Amino acid sequence: MNSYYLSLLVFSPLLGIVLLALMPKSNEKGLKMLGVLATLPATILALLAYFSYLGGKDLASFSEQVNWMRFSDFSAIHANLFTVKYELGIDGFSLLMIVLTSVLATLAAIASLHIKNEWKGYYMLFLLLEIGMLGVFTAQNLILFFIFFEITLIPMFFLIGKWGYFNKEKAAYSFLIYNGLGSAILLIVIMVLFAKTGTTNIETLKVLVNGGEGQTLAAMSESLKMGLFIALLIAFGVKLPIFPLHSWMLRVHVEAPPSIVMLHSGILLKIGAFGLIRFGMGIFPEQFETLAVLIAILGVINLLYGAFLAFIQTDFKMVLAYSSISHMGIVLIGLGASNEAGVQGAIFQVVSHGLISALLFFLVSVLYERVQTTQMNELGGFAKSMPIASGFLLAGAMASLGLPGMSGFVSEFMAFLGLFKEMPILAAIGALGIIMTAVYLLRAVLSITYGQANREYAGIRDLRSFEWAPVLVLIGLIILIGVYPAVLSQPLENIVLGIGG
């Protein structure tokens, strides 16, 4: 069925890019307003799809498929052999990711009002980044996925390198080199699968690689399958990131504009988790099961390493950067458990951390815009000068450390429940990371809000009118998931039963 709904959703920011290109670059107010408004169509379409699904609409009705590329004519063997189609579609997991992506893009566009110069180029690249992110979660074949994946790298490189901070060029090149190497490995996997099976359709690959109906063009040995899975683990491990492939991410979190880090930590890191679940567990389930213990161990290492390093940081952005590494460890822990609770916890953590990290980095942008620093020894006493922002900052920290009633608790509880069922000793070791999370977050936040500053901050303004919307929306969603997890679990029922059952 071709509804073209998803194409409209994915490419809706393109209209904003065209309109921005036609506006004079000196019109600051108009450019910023258009940049924010251009993100709204995708948000509205994504929310309509979500509520339509809750109302009983079959997600298959959103699918679309158009003939695109044919590498040779093998119609005598099979009509679709070595044919790549333009095909978009969604399941419950990707539906949640496009809703998360579109909502965070709108909120990050609002946070981008703090950008001081060259707004035209900034918002055009911002909207191109949104197209890439939306396309990644709707692509139904590996080549289309790869193209959208690469589209996200181009605008991110320039957004970091042009609008970042002191070492922005180094951060931008680190981002490009590491992610470029990950992309190269991913491309090799895609080409091998294409050569062996004659298709890149994700659902077809799940059947062919695992010996279902039909057969591959060339035999795929178990060692080849394991090699391809390990390559996928490395490719998406760079994106997640998995220790020790994480150093580039620290530079990006510190040097990129906070509005861009909202999308980087909230969405782009999650492409790594999405790829591991969709392709790793989906196409290579046996190989994933074989390495499940290793993946769980890597998750515990991520969790503990990130937590301990976050504790000794003096820059609040570095605290949040290491916190992201630590929290991505919870995703790996849930996936390594390879059972229903663990997989569901991992997916919940993907969404939950996306919201929490976006909230915290938005508040970083608010703070930096006022005082031009995030060094904790220069911050303090903001509970008195900025009580509302400080309250939201504490709420974000509480969500991140897993306070019951907030989304972080649900995701962490389910991920560890799954791991305790399969590997109780490893889970007990990993639980130390949860304790450390409370220590480093409370240390950092209480230092900023109630600590003694080395500088005097007078006349600092609390949240402005346009800054209220992002914090209220994000806090609202974090609490909604915490008290009513069914908003996530309902779309995930078939996914979790199919993968983690």
N, C-alpha and C positions, 0 to 999 in steps of 0.2 A: 504494500500500500504506500502511495506517495502523498503524504499530507503537506510536505514542505514546511511544516510547523517548526521543526528543529533547525532547518536551514535559516528560517527567518529569525529564530532565537539566536543562533550562533553568530550570524552576520549582521544583526541589528546594529551593533556599534559602528559598522561601516558607514552608515548614514551620518553619524556624528563626525567621523573622520573627514568626510567630504565637506560638510558644513563648516567645520573648523578650518579646513584649507582655504575656504572662501572668505573667511573673516580677517580683518586687519589684525596684525600681531600686537598692535598697541592697545587694543580694546580688552583690557584686563578683566573687567567685570563681565563682559559678554562671553569671553572665552571660558572663564571659570564656570559661569552658569550653564553654558552649552556642554561643557565637559561633564558636568554632573548629570544634566538631563539626558545626555546620550546613553548613559548606563541604565536608565529606567526601563526602556522597552524590554531588554533581556530579563530584568528582574520581574517585571509584570508577567511576561510569557512563562518564565520558569515557575512562578507561583501559581499561575493558572493551570499548568501541567500537573503540579503537585496536588492541588485541590481537586482537579478532575480525576486524578487517580484515586484519591480518598473517596470520591463520589462514585467509584465503581468503573471508571473508564480503563480499558485494557491499554497498557503501555505500548503494546505492539502496534496500536493504531497510529502512534507517532512516527513509526519507522518510514524511511524513504530510501529508495534505491534507484540509481541511474547508471547506465553503462558509461564507463569513463575511459579505461585504457585496456587494450588487448596487445599482449606482447608477441603472440603468434597465433595461428589458427590451428587449434587442436580439436575442432568441432567433431571430427570423426570419433574421437575418444570420449570427450565430454564438452558440452557447449560452453561451460564457464572456466575451462582449464586455462591457466595463466592469464586470466582476465581480472582486472581490478576495477571494482565498481565504486562509485561515490555513494556510500551508504551510511546513513546516520540512524541511530536508535538509542533507546534508553531502557535500563532495567531499574529496579528499586534503588540500587547503590548509586548508579550514575545520575538518577533523578535527584537524589539528595545532594550530590556533588555539584550539579548545575544550579540548584537553588542556593547552596552555600556560596558558590562562585559569583553568581549574579548579585546576591545581597552584599557580599563583602566588596565587590567592585564598586557598587554604589556608595557604600560607606567610606571606602578608601578614596573615592573621587571627592567626597566631601572633605576628608582629611587633607586632600591635596590643595585645598584652598590656602594652606599655609605656605605653598610654594611661592617663592619671591620673584622669579623671573622666567621669561621664555615659556609662557603658559601654553601657547599654541602648539609648539612642538611636544611639550610634555603631555598634554591631553591626547594628542594624536597617537603617540606611542602607547599611552595608557590604554586607549581603546583597542589598539591592535593587540596588546597583551591580553585583553579580555576575550577577544575573538579566539586566540590560541587556546586559552584555558577552557573555554566553553566547548571548543571543537575536540579537545582531548577526551572529554568525558562523554561525548556523543558518538565518536567515531566507531564504526562497526568492523573495520578491517585494520590490519597492522600498518599498512602503508599510509592510510589517511591519518591514523593515530600519530605516526611518526612525523608527518608533515605539520600537523597542528602542534606537536611537541616542539618542533624546531621553531615554529613561529613565535613561541613564548620566549625563546632565547634572545632573539634580535632586539625587541623593545626593552627587555630587562637589561641587556648590556648597556644600552644608551641611557636608560633611566638611572642606572647606578652611576655610570661614568660621567654623566653630564650634571645631574642634580644631586649627587651624593655629597659627602663631607670630605675631610682632609685627604684621605688615601683612597678616594673614590675610583681612580683609574686602576689601581692595583686590585681593588675588590672586584671591579668589573671584569678584568682579565682573568682573575681567579675563577669567577663564576663561569665565564665562557670556556675556559680551558677544561675545567673539571666536568662541566655538563656536556661539553663537546665530546670529550672522551667517552662519557657514558652513552651519548647518542651514537657514537661510532660502534660501540659494542652492541647496542640495541639494533642498529641497522644490520650488522652481521647476522644476528639471530633471525631477523625478519627475512633476509635474503636466503638463508639456509632453509628455513621453513617453506618459503615460497618455491625454492628449487625442488625440495623433496615432495611437496604436496600439490603444487600448482595453484594454491589459493592463499590468500591472506585474510579471508573472512574468519573472524574470531570464533564464532559458533561452529563453523565447519572444521576448523583446526582442532577444537576440543574433541570432536568425534574422531577425526582421522589419526591424530597423534596417539590417542588412547585405544586404538584398535576397534573402533565402532564400525558402523556400516560404511562401506566403501574402503578403499585402500590408498596408501600413499604411492606416488610414482616411483620412488626409490625407497629401499628399506631404511628404516631408522632404528639403529641399534640402541640398546639401553644406555650404553656409554655416551652415544651422541646426544640422546635426550638429557642425560645428566649434565653433559657439557653445556648444552643450550640453556638449561635451567640455571646453572651456576653463572653463566654469562648474563642472564636476565637479572639474577640477584645482584650482581655487581653493577649493572647499568642502572637499575632502579635504586640500588643501595647508595649510589652517589647522590641521587636526587633526594633521598629520604631525610638526612643522610645517615648511613651506618658507620660507626667508628671502625677504622680510622680514616674514612673518606669524607671527613666533616670540616676540615679547616677552612675551605672556601666559604662555607655557610656562615661562619663566625664573622668573616670580613664583610659579607653582604649585610648581615644584621646590624653591624655597627656603622658601616659607611653609607648605606643606601638611605634615601629619605624614608622616614617612618611610615608614610602613607604607602610606599612601595613594599616595605617590609611587612605591612599588614597583609598584602597579597602573597608575598613570598612565603611567610611562615604559615599563613592561613590556607593557601591553596597550592602553591607550586611545590612545596615539600610533600604535600599529600598526593601529588602525581606519582611519587615513588611508591607509596602505600597502595594506591589504586592499581598501579601496574603489577605489583607483586600479587595482589589478590586476583585481579582480572586475568592476568596472563600466567603468572607463576602457579597459583593454585588452580586456575581454570584449565590451562593447557597441559601443565605438567604436574598433576596431582600426586602421582606416585613418587616422583622425584622430590617434591615438596615434603611429602610425608617422611621420606628417607632422611632429609636434612632438617627435620622439624626441631630436633634437639639443638643443633647448631644455631638455628635461627633464634630459638628461645634464649640460648646463651648470649648471642649477640645483642638481643634485646636487654638482658640484664646488664651487660657491659655498658650499653648506651645509657641505660637508666642511672646506674651508679656513677659512671664517669661524668655524665652531664651534671648530676646533682652535686658531686664533690667539687667539681671545677666551678660551678655557679656560686658555691659558698665563699670562695676566696676572691671573687671579682670585686673591683672597686667602681666599675662603670655599670650603670643600671642596664644599658643595652646589652652588655656582655652577659649579665646575669640572665636576661631573657633569652639570649642566644643559646647559652648552655642549657637553659631550661627546655628549649625546643628540642635539643638533642636528647635530653633525658626523657621527655614525654614521647618522642618517637620510639624510644625503647619500649614503651608500653604497647605500642602498635605491634612491634615485633614479638613481644611476649605473648600477646593474644593470638597472633598468627602461628607462632611456634607451638602453642597448645593444640592447634588443629582440631578443636572440637567446637560445638555450637556456641557455648558461652564465650570461649576465647575469641573466635572469629567475630562474633557480634560485638564484644568489647573492643576489639581492634578497630572496627568500623565506627563505633561510637566515639572512640578516641580521635579518629581522623576528623570527624565533624566537630566534636567538643573542643579539641585543641585549636582548630581553625577559628572558632569564635573567641575563645579565651585569649589566644595570642593576638588576634586582631584588636581586641579591646585594650590589652596592655600596651601594644605599640601605638594605638591611637592616643592613649594617655601620655605616652612618651613624646609624641608630636606636640601635644598641648603643652607639656612641661618645657620641652626644648624651645618652643616658640616664645615662651616667656623669659627664660633665664639663660638660654644658649649654652647649656651644659647638661650632661647626664652623669657626671662624676658624683658619686654618692657622698664623698667627703666635702663637697661644695653645696650639697643640698640638705635641707632640714627645716623643720618647723612649718611645712606646707599645710598641715592640718589647720593652722590658724589663718594663713593667708589665702589658701585655696581649699576650703573644707569640703566642697562638693566633689571636686576632682579627686581629692585625697580619699574620700569615701568610696568612690568608684574604683580607685586604684586598689584599695584594700579588698573590695568585693571581688575584683579580678584575681587577686592573689589567693583569696579563699577558694574561688572556683578552681584555680590551677592546682592547689594542693589537695583537692578532693573533698571539700566540705559537703556533707549530705544536704540534699536539696538543690544542688547545682550539678551541671552536666559532667564535670570532672569526676565526681564520685561514681556515677553510673558506669562510665567507661572503665575506670580503673578497677572497680569492684568486679565487673564481668571478666575483664582480661585476666586478673589474678585468680578469679574463681576457676577459669578454664585451665590455667597453668597449675594451680594447686591440685587439680584433679589428675593431671598427667605427670607432673614433675614437682612434687611438694618441696623437696629440698631446694631446688633452684628457685622456686617461688618464694620461699622463706628468705633466701638471700636477697632476691629482688625487692622484697618488701622494705628493706633498709632504705631503698631509694625514695620510697614514699615518705618516710620519716625525714630524710634529708631535704625533700622538697619543702616541707613545712618550715624547716630551719632556715634555708637560704631565702625563701620568699618573704617570710616574716621579718627576717633580719634586714633585707633590702627595703621593704615597704615601710617598716616602722622607722628606719633610719631617715627616709625621705620625709615622712609625714610628721614625726615627733622628735627627730634627732636635732643636734645642734649644728647649724650651718657655719662654715668658715666665711661666708659672705652674707651681707645684709640685703634682704629682698624686701623692698617697700613698694606698696601700691600695685602689687601683682593682681591682675584680674582673674577671677575664677572662670568657669566655663562660659563661653560666649553662646549666642543664640544658635548658630549653625553647628556648634560642637555638641549640643544636647542630643540631637538625633542619633548619631552613631553609638554613644554610650548607652542610651536608653534601649535602642534596638538590640544591641549585643547582650546587655545584661538581661533583657527580657527573654531572649532566646536561650541563654545559658540557664536561666531559672526554669523556663518552660520544659526544656529537655530533662532537667534535674527532677522535676516533680511529675512530669508526664512523659516518660521515655517512649511511649507508644508512637509519638510523632516521628521517631526514627525507626523503631522496631517494626512497625507495620509494613513499610515499603521493603524492609530487609528480610522478611520471613522466608521467601523462596530462595533468596541468595544464600542465607545462612544455612538453611537445611540442605541446599545443594552442595555447598563447599565444606561446611564444618560438621555435617551430619555423620 
